[in-house]
């Protein structure tokens, strides 16, 4: 009986030493090639001034706020890099949201109409204004919004070119 008791204690102690490693192994990190691709296609913002510049950019910009130890953020980064590759005319920016208090800056710039309850959160900027946001890793919604902002940007550039052509023809007469 004592032998069975010792064996049970041994099995329990083994199980307890295995549990912490099995829990941490569920965190999915992007493969190294995706991490490298992310660093070349997505600009990392490290200062509050650079974050403000991204959030008030005149060019189409997507700002992804994430947290260092967030498994959902890690799983979302490969999709974000793929969008950056698919839409090269749109600036893609990554920021440590809590570190640079992204939630406060977005709230201030939108008069508290956009609140960031968690990460990952992406904010879309065009012509100096925040025009939308996606909370969480909703890939389809983000891709639709990025496609819209890219199309709007092309139309805007075409209109500006046409306006410049009109200005030049009216001044030459």
C-alpha positions as CSV (number, residue, x, y, z in Angstrom):
1,X,0.0,0.0,0.0
2,X,2.8,2.4,0.8
3,X,4.4,1.6,-2.5
4,X,1.2,2.6,-4.4
5,X,1.0,5.8,-2.3
6,X,4.6,6.8,-3.2
7,X,3.9,6.1,-6.9
8,X,0.8,8.3,-6.8
9,X,2.9,11.2,-5.2
10,X,5.6,10.7,-7.8
11,X,3.0,10.9,-10.7
12,X,1.4,14.0,-9.2
13,X,4.7,15.8,-8.8
14,X,5.6,15.0,-12.4
15,X,2.2,16.3,-13.6
16,X,2.7,19.5,-11.7
17,X,6.2,20.1,-13.3
18,X,4.7,19.5,-16.7
19,X,1.7,21.8,-16.4
20,X,3.5,25.2,-16.6
21,X,5.4,24.3,-19.7
22,X,2.3,23.0,-21.4
23,X,0.4,26.2,-20.7
24,X,3.1,28.4,-22.1
25,X,3.5,26.3,-25.2
26,X,0.0,27.4,-26.4
27,X,1.2,30.9,-27.2
28,X,1.5,31.1,-31.0
29,X,4.4,33.2,-32.2
30,X,4.8,34.2,-35.9
31,X,7.4,32.2,-37.8
32,X,10.8,34.0,-38.1
33,X,10.3,34.8,-41.8
34,X,7.0,36.5,-41.0
35,X,8.7,38.4,-38.2
36,X,11.4,39.5,-40.6
37,X,8.7,40.5,-43.2
38,X,6.8,42.4,-40.6
39,X,9.9,44.4,-39.7
40,X,10.5,45.4,-43.4
41,X,6.9,46.2,-44.4
42,X,5.6,47.6,-41.1
43,X,7.3,50.6,-39.5
44,X,7.7,50.3,-35.7
45,X,6.8,53.5,-33.8
46,X,8.9,54.0,-30.7
47,X,8.1,57.6,-29.5
48,X,4.9,59.4,-28.7
49,X,5.8,62.1,-31.2
50,X,6.0,59.5,-34.0
51,X,2.7,58.0,-32.9
52,X,1.1,61.4,-33.1
53,X,2.5,61.9,-36.5
54,X,1.1,58.5,-37.7
55,X,-2.3,59.3,-36.2
56,X,-2.5,62.6,-38.0
57,X,-0.9,61.5,-41.3
58,X,-2.0,63.0,-44.5
59,X,-1.3,59.8,-46.4
60,X,-3.3,56.6,-45.8
61,X,-2.0,54.9,-42.7
62,X,-3.0,51.9,-40.6
63,X,-1.7,51.9,-37.0
64,X,-1.8,48.6,-35.2
65,X,-1.6,48.9,-31.4
66,X,-0.5,45.7,-29.7
67,X,1.1,44.4,-26.5
68,X,4.3,42.5,-26.1
69,X,3.0,39.4,-24.4
70,X,-0.4,39.3,-26.1
71,X,-1.0,35.9,-27.8
72,X,-3.8,37.4,-30.0
73,X,-1.5,40.2,-31.1
74,X,1.2,37.7,-32.0
75,X,-1.3,35.7,-34.1
76,X,-2.6,38.8,-35.8
77,X,0.9,40.1,-36.9
78,X,1.3,37.8,-39.9
79,X,-2.0,38.9,-41.3
80,X,-1.0,42.6,-40.7
81,X,2.2,42.0,-42.6
82,X,0.3,40.3,-45.5
83,X,-1.9,43.4,-45.7
84,X,1.2,45.7,-45.8
85,X,2.5,43.6,-48.7
86,X,-0.8,43.6,-50.5
87,X,-1.3,47.4,-50.2
88,X,2.1,49.0,-50.7
89,X,0.6,52.6,-51.1
90,X,-0.7,52.5,-47.6
91,X,1.6,53.1,-44.6
92,X,1.5,50.3,-42.0
93,X,2.7,51.2,-38.5
94,X,3.1,49.1,-35.4
95,X,3.1,50.4,-31.9
96,X,3.3,49.1,-28.3
97,X,-0.1,50.5,-27.4
98,X,0.1,50.6,-23.6
99,X,3.7,51.8,-23.6
100,X,2.9,54.8,-25.7
101,X,-0.6,55.3,-24.3
102,X,-2.2,54.9,-27.7
103,X,-5.7,54.7,-26.2
104,X,-5.4,58.2,-24.8
105,X,-4.1,59.7,-28.0
106,X,-6.8,58.2,-30.1
107,X,-9.5,59.3,-27.6
108,X,-8.1,62.8,-27.6
109,X,-7.9,63.1,-31.4
110,X,-11.5,61.8,-31.8
111,X,-13.1,63.7,-28.9
112,X,-13.6,60.4,-27.1
113,X,-15.7,58.9,-30.0
114,X,-13.2,56.0,-30.4
115,X,-12.2,54.1,-27.3
116,X,-9.6,51.3,-27.3
117,X,-10.6,48.6,-24.7
118,X,-7.8,46.2,-25.6
119,X,-5.3,44.9,-28.1
120,X,-4.8,44.3,-30.9
121,X,-6.5,47.4,-32.2
122,X,-6.0,49.0,-35.6
123,X,-6.7,52.6,-36.4
124,X,-7.1,53.9,-39.9
125,X,-6.0,57.4,-40.8
126,X,-6.4,59.4,-44.0
127,X,-5.9,63.0,-44.8
128,X,-5.0,63.9,-41.2
129,X,-8.0,62.3,-39.6
130,X,-8.8,59.0,-37.9
131,X,-11.5,57.5,-40.1
132,X,-12.1,54.1,-38.5
133,X,-10.8,51.4,-36.2
134,X,-11.0,47.7,-35.7
135,X,-10.9,46.2,-32.2
136,X,-9.5,42.7,-32.0
137,X,-8.2,40.6,-34.8
138,X,-11.1,40.9,-37.2
139,X,-9.2,40.2,-40.4
140,X,-12.0,40.6,-42.8
141,X,-13.2,43.9,-41.5
142,X,-9.7,45.3,-41.4
143,X,-9.0,44.1,-45.0
144,X,-12.2,45.7,-46.2
145,X,-11.4,49.0,-44.5
146,X,-7.8,49.0,-45.8
147,X,-9.0,48.3,-49.4
148,X,-11.4,51.2,-49.0
149,X,-8.7,53.6,-47.8
150,X,-6.4,52.5,-50.6
151,X,-9.1,53.1,-53.2
152,X,-10.0,56.4,-51.7
153,X,-6.4,57.4,-51.8
154,X,-6.1,56.6,-55.5
155,X,-9.2,58.6,-56.3
156,X,-8.0,61.5,-54.1
157,X,-4.6,61.6,-55.9
158,X,-6.4,61.5,-59.3
159,X,-8.6,64.4,-58.3
160,X,-5.6,66.4,-57.1
161,X,-3.8,65.8,-60.4
162,X,-6.9,66.9,-62.3
163,X,-7.2,70.0,-60.2
164,X,-3.5,70.8,-60.8
165,X,-4.1,70.4,-64.6
166,X,-7.1,72.7,-64.4
167,X,-5.1,75.3,-62.5
168,X,-2.2,75.2,-65.0
169,X,-4.6,75.5,-68.0
170,X,-6.5,78.5,-66.4
171,X,-3.2,80.3,-65.6
172,X,-1.8,79.8,-69.0
173,X,-4.8,81.5,-70.8
